[in-house]
Structures are given as C-alpha cells and as structure tokens.
Amino acid sequence: MTRFARITGTGSCLPPRRLNNDDMVALLAERGVETSDEWIVERTGIRARHFAADGVFTSDLAETACRQALQAANTAPGEIDLIIVATSTPDMVFPSSAAILQHKLGIAGCPAFDVQAVCSGFIYALTVANAMIQTGSARKALVVGAEVFSRILDFNDRTTCVLFGDGAGAVVLEASDTPGILATDIHADGKHADILCVPGHVSGGNILGDPLLKMDGQAVFKLAVGVLEDTALASLAKAGRTAADVDWLIPHQANIRIMQSTAKKLKLSMDKVVVTVHEHGNTSAASIPLALDHAVRSGQVRRGQTLLLEGVGGGFTWGSVLLDF
C-alpha cells in the first residue's frame, strides 16, 4: 500500500514585542542611522515585525507553535515519532534545537534534528519528513520553522535590519492512505553563498569573522525571482498539475515585490497569495509555516484546497512543496 503524508494540524508563535516601522526608525535614530516608514514600506511591504525578549530562544518559540499544532491535530506529544526543526538561529552550537524542543514537549526516544537551509529550511524539512513517512521511518512528525533573527542583525545597516523578525510555525505531518503532499522540489548552489550570509564562527572561545547578517539585496532579488518560478513549475509538473489548480500560493515572506513577481510569472492573482510579510517581516525558516497557520486560522485556507509553498534562502537554497490540504 502506498503511504502518503498529510498536514493534520498547524500552529505558530510570535513574540509579544511588536515593533512597527516608527519603532524601528526611533531605534535606528539612536544609532545615528536614518530611515523612514515610507522607505521601508516602498521597498519591502513590511510595516511591523516581532522581536523575542532576552532569554527567549528558538526552542521556546517552537514549543508554543508545536503545542498549537498538536492541539489542532488532536495529537498527544507522545504520539510524535519524528521532530525536525528548520532554523539558522539555534539555541546553541549543539545539541540541536530539535533535541531541546523534544525534551520541552516531554517526548523521548524519537529522532530529532535540525535542518539548516536558511529561509528555505521549512521546505527542506517538510521534504525530509515526507520522505521518512513515505518509507515507513515515521508515522507522525512535527515539522517546525523557528527563528530569532533579531540576534544576528546589524542595526547599523538599514538595508537589512528592518527586514527581519522572530517567530515560529509548526505542522503535524501524518501518514495517510490518501495523498497530501503531492510533490517536492529542493535545490542549492553554493557559488552564491556570499550574497546572503553570516560570515562568522566560534573558535577557541572567540568569534572569528563577522557574526551579523550580510546581504546583497539586488543580487538576492534577481536570483530569487527566477528560481522561485522554476521550482514552482517543477513541483507542479511532478504532480501533473498546473498553476490553475493552485488555490493558494504561500511563499516565503521576504519581500512583497518578490512575491508579486513570482505570482505574476505563475499567472496567479495576488488574491491567491497568502501575505503576512507586512505584519511579520521576514522570519526566515518560520515564515512559510507562520503564514500557513495564519491563513488556516483566519479561514483563508480550507480543507480540500491545493497549496503551493515555496522559499528561497542563503546557501543559496530554494525549493517548493505542492500539497492538498
């Protein structure tokens, strides 16, 4: 019997501290950096983002999102037999945030590991979990995207620090007799590593290099629009579907202009695109599951609809997942 994987529950978490663009303008002014609400909105579509409080870590945000997803799926933590956390901002060098999350949820014994593909991380994690369920290695998985990007931002660089926020999103992915995930498509090309990176590491108790985010915005934009179209079409082709079959496009929430360009290339109306970037900013690996949970709880996304998830991130990485919800 063919095994499939379906999303049975979603959840999310945003830290209570919300900074609108005026708050960011004031924060940057203290550092002698000039920007404005108009400048930020025009270039990104972002109006607000959330920052985690001191002492709140990736696994804390992930735990809240997971408990919501478990409740939505009517699943007890003990039923979970796989945990994958997509993050670029883990609690510590090791162990993985997934292992820390596992303990916080009161689970023991099942595999738990992190996936590092930056903003494409949730797509990568969902692809891996789907494969493990299809091969019988797992039956019920927690797949999480969680980030505290506020910890790696350079607040002297207005072109990057206004873009990102913190948050987490999670789904319960279960084995099923009927198709849920229809197709996946993931890629990477390391020759573009320098256009979006945090070029630092720990050695001998010291930070070597620069531990803050660096980005060539124009290069990222140009590359992102092309690969997002390609991966979306690839997943559709694998499933024997077309863009006309898509009820909702749920892209990585990086920049409204990238999202608009992708929708246009796929000939999809923006009315079919789930948009949360204006309220959440770019939450990296958390942005797709955050947007998905928001759309589910607001009534946009309903059971029986076809969803196209896609993301692009540092690495350079990119990918997509087509699924029947």
C-alpha positions as a Python dict, from the first residue, in 0.01 Angstrom:
ca = {
    (1, 'M'): (0, 0, 0),
    (2, 'T'): (131, 342, -96),
    (3, 'R'): (194, 569, 200),
    (4, 'F'): (133, 941, 181),
    (5, 'A'): (183, 1229, 424),
    (6, 'R'): (-79, 1488, 513),
    (7, 'I'): (-74, 1800, 729),
    (8, 'T'): (-328, 1746, 1008),
    (9, 'G'): (-257, 2047, 1228),
    (10, 'T'): (-83, 2386, 1220),
    (11, 'G'): (43, 2623, 1487),
    (12, 'S'): (250, 2937, 1526),
    (13, 'C'): (412, 3173, 1773),
    (14, 'L'): (503, 3540, 1756),
    (15, 'P'): (688, 3703, 2047),
    (16, 'P'): (478, 3965, 2227),
    (17, 'R'): (714, 4252, 2146),
    (18, 'R'): (590, 4410, 1822),
    (19, 'L'): (791, 4685, 1655),
    (20, 'N'): (621, 4885, 1382),
    (21, 'N'): (827, 5086, 1137),
    (22, 'D'): (813, 5400, 1352),
    (23, 'D'): (959, 5198, 1639),
    (24, 'M'): (1240, 5082, 1411),
    (25, 'V'): (1302, 5437, 1290),
    (26, 'A'): (1340, 5552, 1651),
    (27, 'L'): (1564, 5255, 1737),
    (28, 'L'): (1795, 5326, 1445),
    (29, 'A'): (1798, 5701, 1509),
    (30, 'E'): (1959, 5629, 1845),
    (31, 'R'): (2247, 5481, 1645),
    (32, 'G'): (2263, 5768, 1400),
    (33, 'V'): (2105, 5562, 1119),
    (34, 'E'): (1836, 5733, 913),
    (35, 'T'): (1533, 5558, 763),
    (36, 'S'): (1157, 5607, 745),
    (37, 'D'): (832, 5418, 737),
    (38, 'E'): (787, 5519, 372),
    (39, 'W'): (1134, 5395, 275),
    (40, 'I'): (1075, 5056, 436),
    (41, 'V'): (722, 5001, 302),
    (42, 'E'): (807, 5108, -52),
    (43, 'R'): (1098, 4864, -81),
    (44, 'T'): (968, 4568, 120),
    (45, 'G'): (599, 4595, 210),
    (46, 'I'): (694, 4545, 575),
    (47, 'R'): (513, 4752, 838),
    (48, 'A'): (594, 4558, 1157),
    (49, 'R'): (791, 4266, 1299),
    (50, 'H'): (824, 4086, 1634),
    (51, 'F'): (1141, 4050, 1842),
    (52, 'A'): (1194, 3789, 2112),
    (53, 'A'): (1277, 3904, 2463),
    (54, 'D'): (1615, 3836, 2618),
    (55, 'G'): (1629, 3477, 2744),
    (56, 'V'): (1372, 3352, 2490),
    (57, 'F'): (1523, 3105, 2245),
    (58, 'T'): (1431, 2933, 1922),
    (59, 'S'): (1313, 2621, 2107),
    (60, 'D'): (1079, 2832, 2324),
    (61, 'L'): (902, 2979, 2022),
    (62, 'A'): (898, 2636, 1859),
    (63, 'E'): (739, 2477, 2166),
    (64, 'T'): (444, 2716, 2160),
    (65, 'A'): (391, 2663, 1787),
    (66, 'C'): (414, 2285, 1827),
    (67, 'R'): (163, 2271, 2111),
    (68, 'Q'): (-85, 2465, 1895),
    (69, 'A'): (-24, 2229, 1602),
    (70, 'L'): (-64, 1921, 1823),
    (71, 'Q'): (-391, 2052, 1962),
    (72, 'A'): (-519, 2128, 1611),
    (73, 'A'): (-427, 1775, 1500),
    (74, 'N'): (-582, 1620, 1814),
    (75, 'T'): (-247, 1454, 1876),
    (76, 'A'): (-67, 1394, 2206),
    (77, 'P'): (307, 1472, 2221),
    (78, 'G'): (379, 1106, 2293),
    (79, 'E'): (238, 1007, 1953),
    (80, 'I'): (510, 1202, 1771),
    (81, 'D'): (791, 985, 1635),
    (82, 'L'): (994, 1245, 1442),
    (83, 'I'): (1090, 1608, 1509),
    (84, 'I'): (1261, 1830, 1252),
    (85, 'V'): (1337, 2194, 1327),
    (86, 'A'): (1441, 2425, 1045),
    (87, 'T'): (1646, 2712, 1187),
    (88, 'S'): (1953, 2927, 1129),
    (89, 'T'): (1946, 3059, 1486),
    (90, 'P'): (1965, 2753, 1712),
    (91, 'D'): (1967, 2779, 2090),
    (92, 'M'): (2334, 2678, 2098),
    (93, 'V'): (2606, 2521, 1884),
    (94, 'F'): (2484, 2179, 1997),
    (95, 'P'): (2274, 1990, 2085),
    (96, 'S'): (2016, 2070, 1820),
    (97, 'S'): (1720, 2292, 1896),
    (98, 'A'): (1509, 1992, 1794),
    (99, 'A'): (1653, 1784, 2078),
    (100, 'I'): (1593, 2068, 2325),
    (101, 'L'): (1239, 2108, 2191),
    (102, 'Q'): (1180, 1734, 2221),
    (103, 'H'): (1258, 1749, 2594),
    (104, 'K'): (1038, 2057, 2646),
    (105, 'L'): (748, 1871, 2487),
    (106, 'G'): (803, 1572, 2717),
    (107, 'I'): (898, 1339, 2433),
    (108, 'A'): (1190, 1095, 2436),
    (109, 'G'): (1337, 838, 2203),
    (110, 'C'): (1229, 952, 1858),
    (111, 'P'): (1475, 1108, 1613),
    (112, 'A'): (1507, 1484, 1647),
    (113, 'F'): (1737, 1703, 1440),
    (114, 'D'): (1779, 2049, 1289),
    (115, 'V'): (1784, 2138, 920),
    (116, 'Q'): (1987, 2442, 812),
    (117, 'A'): (1878, 2582, 477),
    (118, 'V'): (1806, 2936, 599),
    (119, 'C'): (1481, 3075, 453),
    (120, 'S'): (1419, 2753, 256),
    (121, 'G'): (1455, 2550, 573),
    (122, 'F'): (1089, 2465, 625),
    (123, 'I'): (1060, 2343, 264),
    (124, 'Y'): (1366, 2124, 315),
    (125, 'A'): (1235, 1993, 650),
    (126, 'L'): (891, 1915, 507),
    (127, 'T'): (1055, 1732, 216),
    (128, 'V'): (1265, 1519, 452),
    (129, 'A'): (972, 1440, 682),
    (130, 'N'): (755, 1347, 384),
    (131, 'A'): (1022, 1106, 259),
    (132, 'M'): (1061, 946, 602),
    (133, 'I'): (687, 895, 634),
    (134, 'Q'): (662, 751, 283),
    (135, 'T'): (936, 496, 359),
    (136, 'G'): (781, 396, 692),
    (137, 'S'): (1050, 552, 912),
    (138, 'A'): (790, 770, 1084),
    (139, 'R'): (413, 800, 1119),
    (140, 'K'): (358, 1133, 1293),
    (141, 'A'): (610, 1414, 1262),
    (142, 'L'): (645, 1765, 1397),
    (143, 'V'): (797, 1987, 1129),
    (144, 'V'): (893, 2329, 1259),
    (145, 'G'): (1043, 2654, 1132),
    (146, 'A'): (1167, 2876, 1415),
    (147, 'E'): (1399, 3176, 1427),
    (148, 'V'): (1532, 3456, 1648),
    (149, 'F'): (1691, 3656, 1367),
    (150, 'S'): (1692, 3971, 1582),
    (151, 'R'): (2007, 3827, 1747),
    (152, 'I'): (2211, 3834, 1425),
    (153, 'L'): (2105, 4170, 1278),
    (154, 'D'): (2338, 4464, 1220),
    (155, 'F'): (2141, 4764, 1345),
    (156, 'N'): (2386, 4996, 1172),
    (157, 'D'): (2272, 4861, 833),
    (158, 'R'): (1924, 4987, 749),
    (159, 'T'): (1908, 4776, 433),
    (160, 'T'): (1895, 4452, 635),
    (161, 'C'): (1791, 4515, 996),
    (162, 'V'): (1444, 4644, 903),
    (163, 'L'): (1364, 4326, 709),
    (164, 'F'): (1372, 4050, 967),
    (165, 'G'): (1171, 3934, 1265),
    (166, 'D'): (1136, 3643, 1507),
    (167, 'G'): (874, 3371, 1521),
    (168, 'A'): (790, 3005, 1476),
    (169, 'G'): (547, 2792, 1281),
    (170, 'A'): (481, 2419, 1301),
    (171, 'V'): (279, 2146, 1138),
    (172, 'V'): (189, 1791, 1233),
    (173, 'L'): (255, 1569, 933),
    (174, 'E'): (91, 1225, 946),
    (175, 'A'): (96, 908, 740),
    (176, 'S'): (-219, 873, 531),
    (177, 'D'): (-380, 645, 274),
    (178, 'T'): (-476, 947, 64),
    (179, 'P'): (-235, 1198, -93),
    (180, 'G'): (-148, 1513, 98),
    (181, 'I'): (197, 1617, -17),
    (182, 'L'): (186, 1575, -395),
    (183, 'A'): (538, 1680, -495),
    (184, 'T'): (853, 1839, -357),
    (185, 'D'): (1148, 2009, -523),
    (186, 'I'): (1464, 2132, -346),
    (187, 'H'): (1794, 2275, -470),
    (188, 'A'): (2112, 2455, -364),
    (189, 'D'): (2401, 2634, -532),
    (190, 'G'): (2689, 2725, -303),
    (191, 'K'): (2854, 2960, -552),
    (192, 'H'): (2608, 3225, -436),
    (193, 'A'): (2698, 3183, -67),
    (194, 'D'): (2838, 3534, -30),
    (195, 'I'): (2524, 3727, -133),
    (196, 'L'): (2336, 3629, 185),
    (197, 'C'): (2534, 3503, 483),
    (198, 'V'): (2652, 3545, 840),
    (199, 'P'): (3029, 3510, 789),
    (200, 'G'): (3137, 3432, 1143),
    (201, 'H'): (3201, 3132, 1368),
    (202, 'V'): (3324, 3040, 1714),
    (203, 'S'): (3681, 2924, 1762),
    (204, 'G'): (3874, 2891, 2086),
    (205, 'G'): (3608, 3080, 2274),
    (206, 'N'): (3620, 3376, 2036),
    (207, 'I'): (3405, 3491, 1746),
    (208, 'L'): (3601, 3482, 1423),
    (209, 'G'): (3472, 3679, 1127),
    (210, 'D'): (3152, 3881, 1140),
    (211, 'P'): (2857, 3726, 1332),
    (212, 'L'): (2598, 3961, 1177),
    (213, 'L'): (2384, 3915, 867),
    (214, 'K'): (2517, 4045, 534),
    (215, 'M'): (2310, 4066, 216),
    (216, 'D'): (2342, 4192, -138),
    (217, 'G'): (1976, 4281, -181),
    (218, 'Q'): (1978, 4334, -557),
    (219, 'A'): (2158, 4006, -624),
    (220, 'V'): (1921, 3816, -395),
    (221, 'F'): (1615, 3969, -561),
    (222, 'K'): (1735, 3887, -912),
    (223, 'L'): (1819, 3527, -826),
    (224, 'A'): (1510, 3468, -611),
    (225, 'V'): (1252, 3562, -873),
    (226, 'G'): (1399, 3322, -1128),
    (227, 'V'): (1446, 3017, -909),
    (228, 'L'): (1108, 3054, -737),
    (229, 'E'): (932, 3034, -1072),
    (230, 'D'): (1144, 2734, -1175),
    (231, 'T'): (1085, 2534, -857),
    (232, 'A'): (712, 2609, -853),
    (233, 'L'): (677, 2483, -1210),
    (234, 'A'): (888, 2177, -1125),
    (235, 'S'): (664, 2070, -837),
    (236, 'L'): (353, 2129, -1046),
    (237, 'A'): (496, 1920, -1331),
    (238, 'K'): (590, 1634, -1097),
    (239, 'A'): (231, 1622, -971),
    (240, 'G'): (74, 1658, -1314),
    (241, 'R'): (-87, 1987, -1210),
    (242, 'T'): (-77, 2343, -1340),
    (243, 'A'): (-79, 2680, -1170),
    (244, 'A'): (-451, 2698, -1245),
    (245, 'D'): (-500, 2412, -996),
    (246, 'V'): (-346, 2614, -711),
    (247, 'D'): (-591, 2763, -462),
    (248, 'W'): (-324, 2936, -254),
    (249, 'L'): (40, 3028, -309),
    (250, 'I'): (214, 3050, 28),
    (251, 'P'): (561, 3189, -40),
    (252, 'H'): (847, 3269, 191),
    (253, 'Q'): (761, 3613, 324),
    (254, 'A'): (1078, 3802, 234),
    (255, 'N'): (971, 4099, 28),
    (256, 'I'): (635, 4188, -124),
    (257, 'R'): (798, 4270, -458),
    (258, 'I'): (948, 3920, -486),
    (259, 'M'): (610, 3769, -401),
    (260, 'Q'): (432, 3985, -658),
    (261, 'S'): (687, 3899, -927),
    (262, 'T'): (656, 3527, -858),
    (263, 'A'): (277, 3537, -869),
    (264, 'K'): (287, 3729, -1196),
    (265, 'K'): (520, 3474, -1355),
    (266, 'L'): (286, 3193, -1249),
    (267, 'K'): (-13, 3394, -1376),
    (268, 'L'): (-168, 3388, -1029),
    (269, 'S'): (-367, 3680, -892),
    (270, 'M'): (-236, 3831, -568),
    (271, 'D'): (-581, 3739, -433),
    (272, 'K'): (-448, 3382, -431),
    (273, 'V'): (-128, 3468, -242),
    (274, 'V'): (-111, 3445, 138),
    (275, 'V'): (65, 3762, 256),
    (276, 'T'): (187, 3817, 612),
    (277, 'V'): (516, 3998, 543),
    (278, 'H'): (357, 4335, 631),
    (279, 'E'): (297, 4221, 990),
    (280, 'H'): (574, 3965, 1049),
    (281, 'G'): (866, 4081, 837),
    (282, 'N'): (1100, 3810, 711),
    (283, 'T'): (1111, 3535, 974),
    (284, 'S'): (1332, 3312, 759),
    (285, 'A'): (1253, 2940, 809),
    (286, 'A'): (948, 3033, 1019),
    (287, 'S'): (779, 3248, 755),
    (288, 'I'): (603, 2979, 550),
    (289, 'P'): (455, 2782, 843),
    (290, 'L'): (365, 3111, 1014),
    (291, 'A'): (181, 3226, 703),
    (292, 'L'): (15, 2885, 665),
    (293, 'D'): (-114, 2884, 1022),
    (294, 'H'): (-236, 3242, 990),
    (295, 'A'): (-424, 3152, 672),
    (296, 'V'): (-577, 2841, 827),
    (297, 'R'): (-693, 3016, 1144),
    (298, 'S'): (-828, 3318, 953),
    (299, 'G'): (-1033, 3091, 728),
    (300, 'Q'): (-842, 3167, 406),
    (301, 'V'): (-705, 2814, 369),
    (302, 'R'): (-961, 2535, 399),
    (303, 'R'): (-954, 2157, 381),
    (304, 'G'): (-955, 2020, 28),
    (305, 'Q'): (-765, 2313, -120),
    (306, 'T'): (-437, 2284, -311),
    (307, 'L'): (-143, 2481, -171),
    (308, 'L'): (191, 2569, -327),
    (309, 'L'): (461, 2650, -72),
    (310, 'E'): (795, 2792, -189),
    (311, 'G'): (1104, 2953, -46),
    (312, 'V'): (1450, 3078, -126),
    (313, 'G'): (1734, 3149, 114),
    (314, 'G'): (2104, 3178, 185),
    (315, 'G'): (2318, 2898, 54),
    (316, 'F'): (2184, 2970, -199),
    (317, 'T'): (1891, 2732, -139),
    (318, 'W'): (1543, 2712, -286),
    (319, 'G'): (1252, 2473, -315),
    (320, 'S'): (879, 2413, -320),
    (321, 'V'): (612, 2176, -194),
    (322, 'L'): (275, 2117, -360),
    (323, 'L'): (8, 1967, -136),
    (324, 'D'): (-361, 1901, -97),
    (325, 'F'): (-466, 2039, 239),
}
